[in-house]
């Protein structure tokens, strides 16, 4: 069969291939082109591929056999869903404690630390999905930066609540801590936005919830900046602050759950 088909993946063109050679390389949303066509068209809208996915479905990703045990990246995806639900619960509980002004002491600082642990596990699960299952490794550096910068941010909150750093260090030391923390937050926001841009370039049916998460994160950062520059940031509603954190996380967890349900065999869950 003549090799005449080209397809696009992650912004790169591949081909030419025969229809048979495209098995396992494309899905319904993949853009295809051959000589004589005026533009790129999704596979599901091309007559030649009408029965392609029902007769020769793409192979399941290399999940490993039962004898081999569950691959590590599948473990990370399954764990990320579990920690995602924990983080949602912790976020609601922290918001309640803020609202009732019970946000001091060891219990509150422990909740912040547990939130950090859960967030890191979620990011690791997202990284495993993009890198190991979609072979989209371009996002790795941004997720690594998000993990690295979130650690000092959460740890600062934990120690500030528990040890009241303002009473233990001089003004000069606190100024240095503040500058370092400010730079860390800027880096976290920057790489979060970079990840958002990259996610919008990914072609996969399971990525929709992650794109929504990324979009809502951008809106969330915009609201926070608005509070900082155009209103009394210290007195803005606690409920709104909690929602700005909670709503994007809901879509992130939903996305990971969809990935787990779609790609991870039930005997592995």
MIDOSE-1310 file (N, C-alpha, C; in nm, 2 decimals, decimal comma, always signed):
residues 269
xxxx	+0,08/-0,12/+0,00/+0,00/+0,00/+0,00/+0,09/+0,12/+0,00; +0,05/+0,22/-0,08/+0,13/+0,34/-0,09/+0,14/+0,42/+0,04; +0,26/+0,47/+0,07/+0,28/+0,55/+0,19/+0,25/+0,69/+0,15; +0,13/+0,74/+0,20/+0,09/+0,87/+0,15/+0,03/+0,96/+0,27
xxxx	+0,02/+0,90/+0,39/-0,05/+0,97/+0,50/+0,06/+1,03/+0,59; +0,03/+1,16/+0,63/+0,11/+1,23/+0,73/+0,02/+1,26/+0,85; +0,08/+1,26/+0,97/+0,00/+1,30/+1,09/+0,08/+1,39/+1,18; +0,01/+1,46/+1,27/+0,07/+1,56/+1,36/+0,06/+1,51/+1,50
xxxx	+0,17/+1,52/+1,58/+0,16/+1,49/+1,72/+0,25/+1,59/+1,79; +0,20/+1,65/+1,89/+0,27/+1,75/+1,97/+0,34/+1,86/+1,88; +0,27/+1,90/+1,78/+0,32/+2,00/+1,69/+0,42/+1,96/+1,59; +0,45/+1,83/+1,58/+0,55/+1,78/+1,49/+0,48/+1,69/+1,38
xxxx	+0,53/+1,70/+1,26/+0,47/+1,62/+1,15/+0,55/+1,49/+1,13; +0,47/+1,38/+1,11/+0,54/+1,25/+1,08/+0,48/+1,19/+0,96; +0,56/+1,12/+0,89/+0,51/+1,05/+0,76/+0,62/+1,06/+0,65; +0,58/+1,00/+0,54/+0,45/+0,94/+0,51/+0,44/+0,80/+0,56
xxxx	+0,32/+0,75/+0,58/+0,29/+0,61/+0,62/+0,17/+0,56/+0,54; +0,17/+0,43/+0,53/+0,05/+0,36/+0,48/-0,06/+0,36/+0,60; -0,18/+0,33/+0,56/-0,28/+0,32/+0,67/-0,25/+0,21/+0,77; -0,19/+0,10/+0,72/-0,16/-0,01/+0,82/-0,05/+0,03/+0,91
xxxx	+0,05/+0,11/+0,86/+0,16/+0,16/+0,95/+0,11/+0,26/+1,05; -0,01/+0,31/+1,04/-0,05/+0,41/+1,14/-0,11/+0,35/+1,26; -0,13/+0,21/+1,26/-0,18/+0,14/+1,38/-0,10/+0,17/+1,50; -0,17/+0,22/+1,61/-0,10/+0,25/+1,73/-0,04/+0,38/+1,74
xxxx	-0,03/+0,46/+1,63/+0,03/+0,59/+1,62/-0,07/+0,70/+1,63; -0,20/+0,67/+1,60/-0,30/+0,78/+1,59/-0,42/+0,74/+1,67; -0,50/+0,85/+1,70/-0,63/+0,82/+1,76/-0,74/+0,90/+1,68; -0,86/+0,90/+1,73/-0,97/+0,97/+1,66/-0,94/+1,12/+1,64
xxxx	-0,87/+1,18/+1,73/-0,85/+1,33/+1,72/-0,72/+1,37/+1,65; -0,65/+1,27/+1,60/-0,52/+1,30/+1,53/-0,55/+1,36/+1,40; -0,47/+1,47/+1,37/-0,48/+1,54/+1,24/-0,40/+1,47/+1,13; -0,47/+1,44/+1,02/-0,41/+1,37/+0,91/-0,41/+1,45/+0,78
xxxx	-0,32/+1,42/+0,69/-0,32/+1,49/+0,56/-0,25/+1,40/+0,46; -0,30/+1,40/+0,33/-0,23/+1,34/+0,22/-0,25/+1,43/+0,10; -0,18/+1,40/+0,00/-0,18/+1,48/-0,13/-0,32/+1,48/-0,18; -0,37/+1,60/-0,22/-0,50/+1,61/-0,27/-0,60/+1,68/-0,17
xxxx	-0,56/+1,68/-0,04/-0,64/+1,74/+0,06/-0,60/+1,88/+0,08; -0,69/+1,97/+0,11/-0,67/+2,11/+0,12/-0,62/+2,15/+0,26; -0,65/+2,07/+0,36/-0,61/+2,10/+0,50/-0,60/+1,97/+0,58; -0,55/+1,99/+0,70/-0,54/+1,88/+0,79/-0,68/+1,85/+0,85
xxxx	-0,71/+1,72/+0,86/-0,85/+1,67/+0,90/-0,83/+1,56/+1,01; -0,92/+1,57/+1,11/-0,91/+1,46/+1,21/-0,94/+1,33/+1,15; -0,88/+1,23/+1,21/-0,90/+1,09/+1,15/-1,04/+1,04/+1,16; -1,12/+1,09/+1,26/-1,26/+1,04/+1,27/-1,35/+1,10/+1,16
xxxx	-1,30/+1,20/+1,08/-1,38/+1,26/+0,98/-1,33/+1,22/+0,84; -1,24/+1,12/+0,83/-1,19/+1,08/+0,70/-1,25/+0,94/+0,67; -1,30/+0,93/+0,55/-1,37/+0,81/+0,51/-1,29/+0,68/+0,52; -1,16/+0,69/+0,47/-1,07/+0,58/+0,47/-1,05/+0,52/+0,62
xxxx	-1,07/+0,60/+0,72/-1,05/+0,56/+0,86/-1,18/+0,53/+0,93; -1,28/+0,52/+0,85/-1,42/+0,50/+0,91/-1,42/+0,38/+1,01; -1,36/+0,27/+0,97/-1,36/+0,15/+1,05/-1,22/+0,12/+1,11; -1,13/+0,21/+1,10/-0,99/+0,19/+1,14/-0,98/+0,16/+1,29
xxxx	-1,05/+0,24/+1,37/-1,04/+0,22/+1,51/-1,12/+0,11/+1,57; -1,22/+0,07/+1,50/-1,30/-0,05/+1,55/-1,24/-0,18/+1,51; -1,17/-0,18/+1,40/-1,11/-0,30/+1,35/-0,97/-0,32/+1,41; -0,89/-0,21/+1,41/-0,75/-0,22/+1,46/-0,73/-0,11/+1,56
xxxx	-0,78/-0,12/+1,68/-0,76/-0,02/+1,78/-0,62/+0,00/+1,82; -0,58/+0,12/+1,86/-0,44/+0,14/+1,90/-0,41/+0,05/+2,02; -0,28/+0,00/+2,02/-0,25/-0,09/+2,13/-0,25/-0,02/+2,27; -0,28/-0,09/+2,37/-0,28/-0,03/+2,51/-0,14/+0,00/+2,54
xxxx	-0,11/+0,11/+2,61/+0,02/+0,15/+2,65/+0,09/+0,03/+2,73; +0,22/+0,03/+2,73/+0,29/-0,08/+2,79/+0,27/-0,07/+2,94; +0,17/-0,14/+2,99/+0,14/-0,14/+3,13/+0,21/-0,25/+3,21; +0,27/-0,34/+3,15/+0,33/-0,45/+3,22/+0,24/-0,56/+3,25
xxxx	+0,29/-0,68/+3,27/+0,20/-0,79/+3,30/+0,18/-0,80/+3,45; +0,08/-0,89/+3,48/+0,05/-0,91/+3,62/+0,17/-0,97/+3,69; +0,24/-1,06/+3,62/+0,36/-1,12/+3,68/+0,47/-1,02/+3,71; +0,48/-0,92/+3,62/+0,58/-0,82/+3,64/+0,55/-0,72/+3,75
xxxx	+0,42/-0,72/+3,78/+0,37/-0,62/+3,88/+0,34/-0,49/+3,82; +0,28/-0,40/+3,89/+0,24/-0,27/+3,84/+0,36/-0,18/+3,81; +0,38/-0,12/+3,69/+0,49/-0,03/+3,67/+0,48/+0,09/+3,76; +0,60/+0,15/+3,79/+0,61/+0,26/+3,89/+0,52/+0,38/+3,85
xxxx	+0,52/+0,41/+3,72/+0,44/+0,53/+3,68/+0,29/+0,51/+3,69; +0,25/+0,38/+3,68/+0,11/+0,36/+3,71/+0,08/+0,37/+3,86; +0,17/+0,33/+3,94/+0,16/+0,35/+4,09/+0,14/+0,49/+4,12; +0,22/+0,58/+4,05/+0,22/+0,72/+4,08/+0,09/+0,78/+4,04
xxxx	+0,03/+0,73/+3,93/-0,10/+0,79/+3,88/-0,21/+0,75/+3,98; -0,21/+0,62/+4,02/-0,31/+0,57/+4,11/-0,30/+0,65/+4,25; -0,17/+0,66/+4,29/-0,15/+0,73/+4,42/-0,19/+0,88/+4,41; -0,17/+0,94/+4,30/-0,21/+1,08/+4,28/-0,35/+1,11/+4,30
xxxx	-0,44/+1,01/+4,25/-0,58/+1,03/+4,27/-0,62/+1,02/+4,42; -0,56/+0,93/+4,49/-0,58/+0,91/+4,64/-0,54/+1,04/+4,71; -0,42/+1,09/+4,68/-0,37/+1,21/+4,75/-0,45/+1,33/+4,70; -0,51/+1,33/+4,58/-0,59/+1,44/+4,54/-0,71/+1,46/+4,62
xxxx	-0,78/+1,35/+4,65/-0,90/+1,36/+4,74/-0,86/+1,41/+4,88; -0,74/+1,36/+4,93/-0,69/+1,41/+5,06/-0,67/+1,56/+5,05; -0,61/+1,60/+4,95/-0,58/+1,75/+4,94/-0,70/+1,83/+4,93; -0,81/+1,78/+4,86/-0,93/+1,86/+4,86/-0,99/+1,87/+5,00
xxxx	-0,99/+1,76/+5,07/-1,04/+1,76/+5,21/-0,96/+1,85/+5,30; -0,83/+1,85/+5,29/-0,74/+1,93/+5,37/-0,77/+2,08/+5,34; -0,79/+2,11/+5,21/-0,81/+2,25/+5,17/-0,94/+2,30/+5,23; -1,04/+2,22/+5,23/-1,17/+2,26/+5,29/-1,16/+2,28/+5,44
xxxx	-1,08/+2,19/+5,50/-1,07/+2,19/+5,65/-0,98/+2,32/+5,69; -0,88/+2,35/+5,61/-0,80/+2,47/+5,64/-0,88/+2,59/+5,62; -0,96/+2,59/+5,51/-1,05/+2,71/+5,49/-1,15/+2,73/+5,60; -1,20/+2,62/+5,66/-1,29/+2,63/+5,77/-1,22/+2,68/+5,89
xxxx	-1,10/+2,64/+5,92/-1,02/+2,69/+6,04/-0,99/+2,84/+6,02; -0,96/+2,88/+5,89/-0,93/+3,02/+5,87/-1,06/+3,10/+5,89; -1,17/+3,05/+5,85/-1,30/+3,12/+5,86/-1,34/+3,14/+6,01; -1,31/+3,03/+6,09/-1,35/+3,04/+6,23/-1,23/+3,09/+6,32
xxxx	-1,12/+3,14/+6,25/-1,01/+3,20/+6,32/-0,94/+3,11/+6,42; -0,94/+2,98/+6,38/-0,87/+2,88/+6,46/-0,74/+2,83/+6,38; -0,68/+2,92/+6,32/-0,57/+2,89/+6,23/-0,43/+2,91/+6,30; -0,42/+2,86/+6,42/-0,29/+2,87/+6,49/-0,27/+2,73/+6,56
xxxx	-0,14/+2,71/+6,59/-0,11/+2,59/+6,66/-0,06/+2,47/+6,58; -0,03/+2,36/+6,64/+0,04/+2,25/+6,58/-0,06/+2,18/+6,48; -0,19/+2,17/+6,51/-0,28/+2,10/+6,42/-0,29/+2,17/+6,29; -0,30/+2,30/+6,29/-0,31/+2,38/+6,17/-0,19/+2,37/+6,08
xxxx	-0,07/+2,38/+6,15/+0,06/+2,36/+6,08/+0,07/+2,22/+6,02; +0,02/+2,12/+6,09/+0,03/+1,98/+6,04/-0,06/+1,97/+5,91; -0,17/+2,04/+5,91/-0,26/+2,03/+5,79/-0,19/+2,09/+5,67; -0,12/+2,20/+5,69/-0,04/+2,27/+5,58/+0,07/+2,17/+5,53
xxxx	+0,14/+2,11/+5,62/+0,24/+2,02/+5,58/+0,19/+1,90/+5,51; +0,08/+1,84/+5,55/+0,01/+1,73/+5,48/-0,04/+1,78/+5,34; -0,08/+1,90/+5,33/-0,12/+1,95/+5,20/-0,01/+1,96/+5,10; +0,11/+2,00/+5,16/+0,23/+2,00/+5,07/+0,26/+1,86/+5,02
xxxx	+0,26/+1,76/+5,11/+0,29/+1,62/+5,07/+0,19/+1,57/+4,97; +0,07/+1,60/+4,98/-0,04/+1,56/+4,89/-0,02/+1,63/+4,75; +0,01/+1,76/+4,76/+0,03/+1,83/+4,63/+0,15/+1,78/+4,55; +0,26/+1,75/+4,62/+0,38/+1,69/+4,55/+0,34/+1,56/+4,48
xxxx	+0,27/+1,47/+4,55/+0,23/+1,35/+4,50/+0,14/+1,36/+4,37; +0,05/+1,47/+4,38/-0,04/+1,49/+4,26/+0,05/+1,54/+4,14; +0,14/+1,63/+4,17/+0,23/+1,67/+4,06/+0,31/+1,56/+4,00; +0,35/+1,47/+4,08/+0,43/+1,35/+4,03/+0,34/+1,26/+3,95
xxxx	+0,21/+1,25/+3,99/+0,12/+1,17/+3,90/+0,09/+1,23/+3,77; +0,08/+1,37/+3,77/+0,06/+1,44/+3,64/+0,18/+1,43/+3,55; +0,29/+1,44/+3,61/+0,42/+1,42/+3,54/+0,43/+1,28/+3,47; +0,39/+1,18/+3,55/+0,40/+1,04/+3,50/+0,31/+1,02/+3,38
xxxx	+0,19/+1,08/+3,39/+0,09/+1,07/+3,28/+0,14/+1,13/+3,16; +0,19/+1,26/+3,17/+0,23/+1,33/+3,05/+0,36/+1,27/+2,99; +0,45/+1,23/+3,08/+0,58/+1,18/+3,03/+0,58/+1,04/+2,99; +0,52/+0,95/+3,07/+0,53/+0,80/+3,04/+0,41/+0,75/+2,95
xxxx	+0,30/+0,82/+2,95/+0,18/+0,77/+2,88/+0,16/+0,84/+2,75; +0,19/+0,97/+2,75/+0,17/+1,06/+2,63/+0,31/+1,09/+2,57; +0,41/+1,05/+2,63/+0,55/+1,08/+2,58/+0,57/+1,23/+2,56; +0,50/+1,31/+2,65/+0,51/+1,46/+2,64/+0,60/+1,51/+2,75
xxxx	+0,73/+1,49/+2,72/+0,83/+1,52/+2,82/+0,86/+1,67/+2,84; +0,81/+1,75/+2,74/+0,84/+1,90/+2,75/+0,79/+1,96/+2,88; +0,69/+1,90/+2,94/+0,63/+1,96/+3,07/+0,71/+1,92/+3,19; +0,81/+1,83/+3,18/+0,88/+1,78/+3,30/+0,95/+1,89/+3,37
xxxx	+1,02/+1,98/+3,30/+1,10/+2,08/+3,37/+1,00/+2,18/+3,45; +0,89/+2,21/+3,39/+0,79/+2,30/+3,46/+0,74/+2,23/+3,58; +0,70/+2,10/+3,58/+0,64/+2,04/+3,69/+0,75/+2,02/+3,80; +0,87/+1,99/+3,76/+0,98/+1,98/+3,86/+1,00/+2,12/+3,93
xxxx	+0,99/+2,23/+3,86/+1,01/+2,36/+3,92/+0,89/+2,39/+4,01; +0,77/+2,34/+3,97/+0,65/+2,36/+4,06/+0,66/+2,29/+4,19; +0,72/+2,16/+4,18/+0,74/+2,08/+4,30/+0,84/+2,15/+4,39; +0,95/+2,19/+4,33/+1,06/+2,25/+4,40/+1,03/+2,38/+4,47
xxxx	+0,95/+2,46/+4,40/+0,91/+2,59/+4,46/+0,80/+2,58/+4,56; +0,71/+2,48/+4,55/+0,60/+2,47/+4,64/+0,65/+2,42/+4,78; +0,76/+2,35/+4,78/+0,81/+2,30/+4,91/+0,85/+2,42/+5,01; +0,94/+2,51/+4,97/+0,97/+2,62/+5,06/+0,85/+2,71/+5,09
xxxx	+0,75/+2,72/+5,00/+0,63/+2,80/+5,03/+0,55/+2,74/+5,14; +0,52/+2,61/+5,13/+0,44/+2,55/+5,23/+0,52/+2,53/+5,36; +0,65/+2,51/+5,35/+0,73/+2,49/+5,48/+0,73/+2,63/+5,55; +0,74/+2,74/+5,48/+0,74/+2,87/+5,54/+0,61/+2,89/+5,62
xxxx	+0,49/+2,85/+5,55/+0,36/+2,86/+5,62/+0,36/+2,78/+5,74; +0,41/+2,65/+5,73/+0,41/+2,56/+5,85/+0,49/+2,62/+5,96; +0,61/+2,66/+5,94/+0,69/+2,71/+6,05/+0,64/+2,85/+6,10; +0,58/+2,93/+6,02/+0,53/+3,06/+6,06/+0,42/+3,04/+6,16
xxxx	+0,33/+2,94/+6,13/+0,22/+2,91/+6,22/+0,26/+2,86/+6,35; +0,36/+2,76/+6,34/+0,40/+2,69/+6,46/+0,50/+2,77/+6,55; +0,59/+2,84/+6,48/+0,70/+2,90/+6,56/+0,70/+3,05/+6,56; +0,60/+3,11/+6,49/+0,60/+3,26/+6,49/+0,73/+3,32/+6,45
xxxx	+0,77/+3,30/+6,33/+0,91/+3,34/+6,29/+0,94/+3,49/+6,31; +0,83/+3,57/+6,31/+0,85/+3,72/+6,32/+0,90/+3,75/+6,46; +0,88/+3,67/+6,56/+0,93/+3,69/+6,70/+1,07/+3,63/+6,72; +1,12/+3,56/+6,63/+1,24/+3,48/+6,65/+1,36/+3,54/+6,57
xxxx	+1,33/+3,62/+6,47/+1,44/+3,67/+6,38/+1,44/+3,82/+6,37; +1,55/+3,88/+6,34/+1,56/+4,02/+6,32/+1,49/+4,07/+6,20; +1,47/+4,20/+6,19/+1,40/+4,26/+6,07/+1,48/+4,23/+5,94; +1,61/+4,24/+5,95/+1,70/+4,21/+5,83/+1,68/+4,07/+5,79
xxxx	+1,68/+3,97/+5,88/+1,66/+3,83/+5,85/+1,53/+3,81/+5,78; +1,42/+3,87/+5,84/+1,29/+3,86/+5,79/+1,28/+3,92/+5,65; +1,35/+4,02/+5,62/+1,35/+4,09/+5,49/+1,41/+3,99/+5,39; +1,52/+3,92/+5,43/+1,58/+3,83/+5,34/+1,49/+3,71/+5,31
xxxx	+1,43/+3,66/+5,42/+1,33/+3,55/+5,40/+1,22/+3,59/+5,31; +1,17/+3,72/+5,32/+1,06/+3,77/+5,24/+1,10/+3,78/+5,10; +1,22/+3,82/+5,07/+1,26/+3,83/+4,93/+1,28/+3,70/+4,86; +1,34/+3,60/+4,94/+1,35/+3,47/+4,89/+1,21/+3,41/+4,86
xxxx	+1,12/+3,42/+4,95/+0,99/+3,37/+4,94/+0,92/+3,43/+4,82; +0,94/+3,56/+4,80/+0,88/+3,63/+4,69/+0,93/+3,58/+4,55; +1,06/+3,56/+4,54/+1,12/+3,50/+4,42/+1,06/+3,36/+4,40; +1,05/+3,29/+4,51/+1,00/+3,15/+4,49/+0,86/+3,15/+4,44
xxxx	+0,77/+3,23/+4,49/+0,64/+3,24/+4,45/+0,63/+3,28/+4,30; +0,71/+3,38/+4,26/+0,72/+3,42/+4,12/+0,75/+3,30/+4,03; +0,85/+3,23/+4,07/+0,90/+3,11/+3,99/+0,79/+3,00/+3,98; +0,72/+2,98/+4,10/+0,61/+2,89/+4,10/+0,50/+2,93/+4,00
xxxx	+0,46/+3,06/+4,00/+0,36/+3,11/+3,91/+0,40/+3,10/+3,77; +0,53/+3,14/+3,74/+0,58/+3,14/+3,61/+0,57/+3,00/+3,55; +0,62/+2,90/+3,62/+0,62/+2,76/+3,56/+0,48/+2,70/+3,56; +0,39/+2,75/+3,65/+0,25/+2,70/+3,64/+0,19/+2,75/+3,51
xxxx	+0,22/+2,88/+3,48/+0,17/+2,94/+3,35/+0,23/+2,87/+3,23; +0,36/+2,84/+3,24/+0,43/+2,77/+3,13/+0,37/+2,63/+3,10; +0,34/+2,56/+3,21/+0,27/+2,43/+3,20/+0,13/+2,45/+3,14; +0,06/+2,55/+3,18/-0,07/+2,58/+3,12/-0,06/+2,59/+2,97
xxxx	+0,03/+2,67/+2,92/+0,05/+2,69/+2,78/+0,08/+2,56/+2,71; +0,17/+2,48/+2,77/+0,21/+2,35/+2,70/+0,09/+2,26/+2,70; +0,01/+2,25/+2,81/-0,11/+2,16/+2,81/-0,20/+2,19/+2,70; -0,22/+2,31/+2,66/-0,32/+2,35/+2,56/-0,27/+2,30/+2,42
xxxx	-0,14/+2,25/+2,41/-0,09/+2,20/+2,28/-0,10/+2,05/+2,27; -0,14/+1,98/+2,38/-0,15/+1,84/+2,39/-0,28/+1,79/+2,32; -0,26/+1,69/+2,23/-0,38/+1,63/+2,17/-0,41/+1,49/+2,23; -0,50/+1,49/+2,33/-0,54/+1,36/+2,39/-0,68/+1,38/+2,45
xxxx	-0,76/+1,28/+2,43/-0,90/+1,29/+2,48/-0,91/+1,30/+2,63; -0,80/+1,26/+2,70/-0,81/+1,27/+2,85/-0,75/+1,39/+2,91; -0,71/+1,49/+2,83/-0,64/+1,60/+2,87/-0,73/+1,72/+2,91; -0,86/+1,71/+2,87/-0,95/+1,82/+2,89/-0,96/+1,88/+3,03
xxxx	-0,97/+1,79/+3,13/-0,98/+1,84/+3,27/-0,85/+1,92/+3,31; -0,73/+1,87/+3,26/-0,61/+1,94/+3,29/-0,60/+2,08/+3,23; -0,66/+2,09/+3,11/-0,66/+2,22/+3,04/-0,75/+2,32/+3,12; -0,86/+2,26/+3,17/-0,95/+2,34/+3,25/-0,88/+2,39/+3,38
xxxx	-0,81/+2,29/+3,44/-0,73/+2,32/+3,56/-0,63/+2,44/+3,53; -0,56/+2,42/+3,42/-0,46/+2,53/+3,39/-0,52/+2,66/+3,37; -0,64/+2,66/+3,30/-0,71/+2,79/+3,27/-0,76/+2,85/+3,40; -0,81/+2,77/+3,49/-0,86/+2,82/+3,62/-0,75/+2,87/+3,71
xxxx	-0,63/+2,81/+3,70/-0,51/+2,85/+3,77/-0,47/+2,99/+3,73; -0,48/+3,02/+3,60/-0,45/+3,15/+3,55/-0,54/+3,25/+3,60; -0,67/+3,22/+3,60/-0,77/+3,31/+3,66/-0,75/+3,33/+3,81; -0,71/+3,22/+3,88/-0,69/+3,23/+4,02/-0,57/+3,33/+4,05
xxxx	-0,46/+3,32/+3,98/-0,35/+3,41/+4,00/-0,39/+3,55/+3,97; -0,48/+3,57/+3,87/-0,52/+3,70/+3,83/-0,60/+3,77/+3,95; -0,69/+3,69/+4,01/-0,77/+3,74/+4,12/-0,68/+3,77/+4,24; -0,58/+3,68/+4,27/-0,49/+3,71/+4,38/-0,41/+3,84/+4,36
xxxx	-0,37/+3,86/+4,24/-0,29/+3,99/+4,21/-0,39/+4,11/+4,22; -0,51/+4,09/+4,18/-0,61/+4,20/+4,20/-0,63/+4,23/+4,34; -0,64/+4,13/+4,43/-0,65/+4,16/+4,57/-0,53/+4,23/+4,63; -0,41/+4,19/+4,58/-0,29/+4,25/+4,63/-0,28/+4,40/+4,60
xxxx	-0,32/+4,43/+4,47/-0,29/+4,57/+4,43/-0,41/+4,66/+4,43; -0,53/+4,61/+4,43/-0,65/+4,69/+4,42/-0,75/+4,68/+4,54; -0,71/+4,60/+4,64/-0,80/+4,59/+4,76/-0,72/+4,56/+4,88; -0,79/+4,55/+4,99/-0,72/+4,51/+5,12/-0,70/+4,36/+5,12
xxxx	-0,58/+4,32/+5,09/-0,56/+4,17/+5,07/-0,58/+4,10/+5,20; -0,55/+4,16/+5,31/-0,55/+4,10/+5,44/-0,70/+4,07/+5,48; -0,79/+4,15/+5,43/-0,93/+4,13/+5,47/-1,02/+4,08/+5,37; -0,97/+4,02/+5,26/-1,06/+3,97/+5,16/-1,12/+3,84/+5,21
xxxx	-1,24/+3,80/+5,16/-1,32/+3,69/+5,22/-1,24/+3,56/+5,22; -1,24/+3,49/+5,33/-1,17/+3,36/+5,35/-1,24/+3,26/+5,25; -1,37/+3,26/+5,24/-1,44/+3,17/+5,16/-1,39/+3,18/+5,01; -1,38/+3,30/+4,97/-1,33/+3,33/+4,83/-1,19/+3,28/+4,81
xxxx	-1,10/+3,30/+4,91/-0,97/+3,26/+4,91/-0,96/+3,10/+4,90; -1,05/+3,04/+4,97/-1,05/+2,89/+4,97/-1,10/+2,84/+4,83; -1,20/+2,90/+4,78/-1,25/+2,86/+4,65/-1,15/+2,88/+4,54; -1,07/+2,99/+4,55/-0,96/+3,01/+4,45/-0,86/+2,90/+4,45
xxxx	-0,84/+2,84/+4,56/-0,74/+2,72/+4,57/-0,81/+2,59/+4,53; -0,94/+2,58/+4,58/-1,01/+2,45/+4,57/-1,06/+2,42/+4,43; -1,12/+2,51/+4,36/-1,18/+2,48/+4,23/-1,08/+2,43/+4,13; -0,97/+2,49/+4,11/-0,87/+2,43/+4,01/-0,83/+2,29/+4,05
xxxx	-0,81/+2,27/+4,18/-0,77/+2,14/+4,23/-0,87/+2,03/+4,20; -1,00/+2,07/+4,20/-1,11/+1,97/+4,17/-1,09/+1,92/+4,03; -1,06/+2,01/+3,93/-1,04/+1,96/+3,79/-0,92/+1,88/+3,78; -0,81/+1,92/+3,85/-0,69/+1,84/+3,85/-0,71/+1,70/+3,89
xxxx	-0,78/+1,69/+4,00/-0,81/+1,55/+4,06/-0,90/+1,47/+3,96; -1,00/+1,54/+3,91/-1,09/+1,48/+3,82/-1,02/+1,42/+3,69; -0,92/+1,51/+3,64/-0,84/+1,47/+3,53/-0,76/+1,34/+3,56; -0,70/+1,34/+3,68/-0,61/+1,22/+3,71/-0,70/+1,10/+3,73
xxxx	-0,82/+1,12/+3,78/-0,91/+1,00/+3,80/-0,95/+0,95/+3,66; -0,98/+1,04/+3,57/-1,01/+0,99/+3,43/-0,90/+0,91/+3,37; -0,78/+0,96/+3,39/-0,66/+0,89/+3,34/-0,65/+0,76/+3,40; -0,67/+0,75/+3,53/-0,66/+0,62/+3,60/-0,76/+0,52/+3,55
xxxx	-0,89/+0,57/+3,53/-1,00/+0,48/+3,49/-0,98/+0,44/+3,35; -0,91/+0,52/+3,26/-0,90/+0,49/+3,12/-0,78/+0,40/+3,09; -0,67/+0,42/+3,16/-0,54/+0,36/+3,13/-0,50/+0,25/+3,22; -0,55/+0,25/+3,35/-0,50/+0,16/+3,45/-0,60/+0,04/+3,46
xxxx	-0,55/-0,08/+3,43/-0,64/-0,19/+3,45/-0,70/-0,20/+3,60; -0,82/-0,25/+3,61/-0,89/-0,25/+3,74/-0,81/-0,33/+3,84; -0,74/-0,44/+3,80/-0,67/-0,53/+3,89/-0,54/-0,46/+3,94; -0,51/-0,34/+3,88/-0,39/-0,27/+3,93/-0,43/-0,16/+4,03
x	-0,56/-0,12/+4,03/-0,60/-0,01/+4,11/-0,61/-0,05/+4,26
